[in-house]
Amino acid sequence: MDFNFKKYHNRSINAASNEERAAINQELKNYYASLNKEEQHDFNTQLQTFLAREVGRLKTDYEAIKGNMK
């Protein structure tokens, strides 16, 4: 099963308020709670991969911007 973390990430980034962001996070927590143990393991593995990729992308973007400011 493939989980679409980008969808939740984009919704959270574009949330109009902290309350909306909290509701999106709760939705994701509820979804996780509904999964069986094997699906939770897959979810966690895919989430770690997604986060590592996003952090790497942000680092690359930051370094490119920082390099252009010199």
MDTraj code that builds the backbone (N, CA, C; nanometers):
import mdtraj as md
import numpy as np

residues = "MET ASP PHE ASN PHE LYS LYS TYR HIS ASN ARG SER ILE ASN ALA ALA SER ASN GLU GLU ARG ALA ALA ILE ASN GLN GLU LEU LYS ASN TYR TYR ALA SER LEU ASN LYS GLU GLU GLN HIS ASP PHE ASN THR GLN LEU GLN THR PHE LEU ALA ARG GLU VAL GLY ARG LEU LYS THR ASP TYR GLU ALA ILE LYS GLY ASN MET LYS".split()
xyz = np.array([
    [0.0848, -0.1175, 0.0000],
    [0.0000, 0.0000, 0.0000],
    [0.0896, 0.1242, 0.0000],
    [0.0618, 0.2166, -0.0872],
    [0.1360, 0.3421, -0.0940],
    [0.0545, 0.4524, -0.0270],
    [0.1187, 0.5260, 0.0613],
    [0.0540, 0.6356, 0.1325],
    [0.0949, 0.7672, 0.0682],
    [-0.0003, 0.8586, 0.0538],
    [0.0248, 0.9859, -0.0130],
    [0.0540, 1.0941, 0.0915],
    [0.1776, 1.0961, 0.1398],
    [0.2154, 1.1940, 0.2409],
    [0.2218, 1.3348, 0.1841],
    [0.2536, 1.3460, 0.0567],
    [0.2626, 1.4774, -0.0079],
    [0.1282, 1.5508, 0.0015],
    [0.0188, 1.4754, -0.0118],
    [-0.1151, 1.5351, -0.0035],
    [-0.1353, 1.6003, 0.1336],
    [-0.1029, 1.5288, 0.2396],
    [-0.1186, 1.5842, 0.3746],
    [-0.0207, 1.6995, 0.3983],
    [0.1001, 1.6823, 0.3487],
    [0.2033, 1.7864, 0.3636],
    [0.1571, 1.9167, 0.2980],
    [0.1092, 1.9079, 0.1762],
    [0.0626, 2.0273, 0.1043],
    [-0.0585, 2.0899, 0.1723],
    [-0.1513, 2.0059, 0.2184],
    [-0.2686, 2.0588, 0.2882],
    [-0.2260, 2.1325, 0.4148],
    [-0.1300, 2.0764, 0.4878],
    [-0.0836, 2.1393, 0.6109],
    [-0.0131, 2.2719, 0.5834],
    [0.0714, 2.2738, 0.4818],
    [0.1413, 2.3974, 0.4444],
    [0.0418, 2.5072, 0.4081],
    [-0.0645, 2.4693, 0.3384],
    [-0.1624, 2.5666, 0.2906],
    [-0.2786, 2.5901, 0.3867],
    [-0.2719, 2.5331, 0.5065],
    [-0.3798, 2.5518, 0.6042],
    [-0.3950, 2.6995, 0.6370],
    [-0.5191, 2.7417, 0.6511],
    [-0.5476, 2.8826, 0.6781],
    [-0.5263, 2.9199, 0.8243],
    [-0.5207, 2.8190, 0.9120],
    [-0.5055, 2.8488, 1.0546],
    [-0.4384, 2.7313, 1.1253],
    [-0.3965, 2.7569, 1.2481],
    [-0.3394, 2.6494, 1.3298],
    [-0.4437, 2.5422, 1.3581],
    [-0.5699, 2.5823, 1.3713],
    [-0.6770, 2.4874, 1.3967],
    [-0.6950, 2.3931, 1.2778],
    [-0.6895, 2.4484, 1.1575],
    [-0.7013, 2.3651, 1.0377],
    [-0.5829, 2.2692, 1.0280],
    [-0.4647, 2.3180, 1.0594],
    [-0.3446, 2.2330, 1.0576],
    [-0.3579, 2.1200, 1.1607],
    [-0.4089, 2.1531, 1.2777],
    [-0.4287, 2.0523, 1.3824],
    [-0.5317, 1.9477, 1.3382],
    [-0.6358, 1.9908, 1.2684],
    [-0.7382, 1.8977, 1.2193],
    [-0.6787, 1.8033, 1.1143],
    [-0.5924, 1.8542, 1.0293],
    [-0.5265, 1.7709, 0.9286],
    [-0.4362, 1.6686, 0.9974],
    [-0.3609, 1.7121, 1.0974],
    [-0.2750, 1.6198, 1.1725],
    [-0.3570, 1.5127, 1.2431],
    [-0.4716, 1.5523, 1.2991],
    [-0.5578, 1.4554, 1.3668],
    [-0.6153, 1.3553, 1.2669],
    [-0.6500, 1.4025, 1.1494],
    [-0.6995, 1.3146, 1.0435],
    [-0.5949, 1.2074, 1.0104],
    [-0.4708, 1.2488, 1.0004],
    [-0.3626, 1.1553, 0.9704],
    [-0.3418, 1.0573, 1.0865],
    [-0.3501, 1.1057, 1.2101],
    [-0.3376, 1.0180, 1.3271],
    [-0.4513, 0.9161, 1.3318],
    [-0.5719, 0.9602, 1.3012],
    [-0.6865, 0.8691, 1.2993],
    [-0.6692, 0.7629, 1.1917],
    [-0.6195, 0.8047, 1.0777],
    [-0.5954, 0.7101, 0.9687],
    [-0.4923, 0.6058, 1.0120],
    [-0.3840, 0.6515, 1.0745],
    [-0.2794, 0.5607, 1.1227],
    [-0.3378, 0.4612, 1.2230],
    [-0.4204, 0.5096, 1.3137],
    [-0.4799, 0.4233, 1.4162],
    [-0.5702, 0.3160, 1.3557],
    [-0.6244, 0.3423, 1.2374],
    [-0.7145, 0.2459, 1.1729],
    [-0.6386, 0.1346, 1.1004],
    [-0.5072, 0.1489, 1.0873],
    [-0.4273, 0.0501, 1.0149],
    [-0.3918, -0.0681, 1.1053],
    [-0.3727, -0.1856, 1.0427],
    [-0.3235, -0.2991, 1.1202],
    [-0.1727, -0.2837, 1.1396],
    [-0.1125, -0.3710, 1.2193],
    [0.0299, -0.3583, 1.2551],
    [0.1209, -0.3581, 1.1320],
    [0.0938, -0.4452, 1.0368],
    [0.1769, -0.4515, 0.9155],
    [0.1655, -0.3222, 0.8356],
    [0.0436, -0.2715, 0.8230],
    [0.0230, -0.1461, 0.7503],
    [0.0873, -0.0289, 0.8243],
    [0.0832, -0.0310, 0.9576],
    [0.1490, 0.0740, 1.0357],
    [0.2999, 0.0712, 1.0126],
    [0.3570, -0.0474, 1.0045],
    [0.5001, -0.0595, 0.9767],
    [0.5322, -0.0002, 0.8386],
    [0.4516, -0.0367, 0.7381],
    [0.4711, 0.0184, 0.6033],
    [0.4554, 0.1699, 0.6039],
    [0.3548, 0.2177, 0.6748],
    [0.3287, 0.3614, 0.6874],
    [0.4521, 0.4315, 0.7440],
    [0.5056, 0.3792, 0.8547],
    [0.6216, 0.4403, 0.9196],
    [0.7436, 0.4415, 0.8285],
    [0.7659, 0.3315, 0.7581],
    [0.8790, 0.3228, 0.6657],
    [0.8656, 0.4259, 0.5545],
    [0.7477, 0.4342, 0.4958],
    [0.7250, 0.5302, 0.3873],
    [0.7308, 0.6740, 0.4384],
    [0.6827, 0.6975, 0.5612],
    [0.6882, 0.8321, 0.6177],
    [0.8331, 0.8751, 0.6400],
    [0.9160, 0.7861, 0.6920],
    [1.0571, 0.8181, 0.7127],
    [1.1257, 0.8504, 0.5802],
    [1.0937, 0.7737, 0.4767],
    [1.1504, 0.7986, 0.3437],
    [1.1060, 0.9346, 0.2915],
    [0.9776, 0.9643, 0.3058],
    [0.9236, 1.0925, 0.2606],
    [0.9920, 1.2084, 0.3336],
    [1.0034, 1.1970, 0.4658],
    [1.0634, 1.3053, 0.5439],
    [1.2100, 1.3252, 0.5081],
    [1.2825, 1.2162, 0.4903],
    [1.4248, 1.2277, 0.4525],
    [1.4381, 1.2954, 0.3167],
    [1.3513, 1.2599, 0.2237],
    [1.3563, 1.3204, 0.0905],
    [1.3221, 1.4687, 0.0974],
    [1.2200, 1.5049, 0.1761],
    [1.1797, 1.6452, 0.1881],
    [1.2882, 1.7288, 0.2567],
    [1.3471, 1.6752, 0.3627],
    [1.4548, 1.7476, 0.4316],
    [1.5727, 1.7663, 0.3368],
    [1.6059, 1.6637, 0.2614],
    [1.7145, 1.6755, 0.1639],
    [1.6851, 1.7797, 0.0582],
    [1.5616, 1.7833, 0.0120],
    [1.5218, 1.8820, -0.0879],
    [1.5312, 2.0231, -0.0306],
    [1.4837, 2.0400, 0.0921],
    [1.4896, 2.1718, 0.1554],
    [1.6336, 2.2161, 0.1766],
    [1.7194, 2.1232, 0.2155],
    [1.8608, 2.1556, 0.2356],
    [1.9228, 2.2015, 0.1040],
    [1.8929, 2.1309, -0.0046],
    [1.9452, 2.1674, -0.1358],
    [1.8939, 2.3053, -0.1775],
    [1.7652, 2.3304, -0.1567],
    [1.7076, 2.4610, -0.1892],
    [1.7742, 2.5712, -0.1069],
    [1.7915, 2.5454, 0.0227],
    [1.8541, 2.6434, 0.1116],
    [1.9959, 2.6743, 0.0662],
    [2.0724, 2.5710, 0.0363],
    [2.2114, 2.5922, -0.0064],
    [2.2183, 2.6692, -0.1379],
    [2.1232, 2.6414, -0.2281],
    [2.1216, 2.7137, -0.3554],
    [2.0894, 2.8616, -0.3333],
    [1.9932, 2.8884, -0.2476],
    [1.9578, 3.0276, -0.2177],
    [2.0725, 3.0978, -0.1467],
    [2.1296, 3.0296, -0.0485],
    [2.2408, 3.0871, 0.0267],
    [2.3582, 3.1171, -0.0660],
    [2.3861, 3.0274, -0.1613],
    [2.4933, 3.0487, -0.2577],
    [2.4685, 3.1659, -0.3492],
    [2.3415, 3.1917, -0.3826],
    [2.3071, 3.3044, -0.4696],
    [2.3140, 3.4376, -0.3971],
    [2.3147, 3.4355, -0.2645],
    [2.3163, 3.5592, -0.1874],
    [2.4572, 3.6106, -0.1649],
    [2.5585, 3.5315, -0.1984],
    [2.6983, 3.5735, -0.1780],
    [2.7447, 3.6626, -0.2896],
])
top = md.Topology()
chain = top.add_chain()
for i, resn in enumerate(residues, 1):
    res = top.add_residue(resn, chain, resSeq=i)
    for name in ("N", "CA", "C"):
        top.add_atom(name, md.element.get_by_symbol(name[0]), res)
traj = md.Trajectory(xyz[None], top)
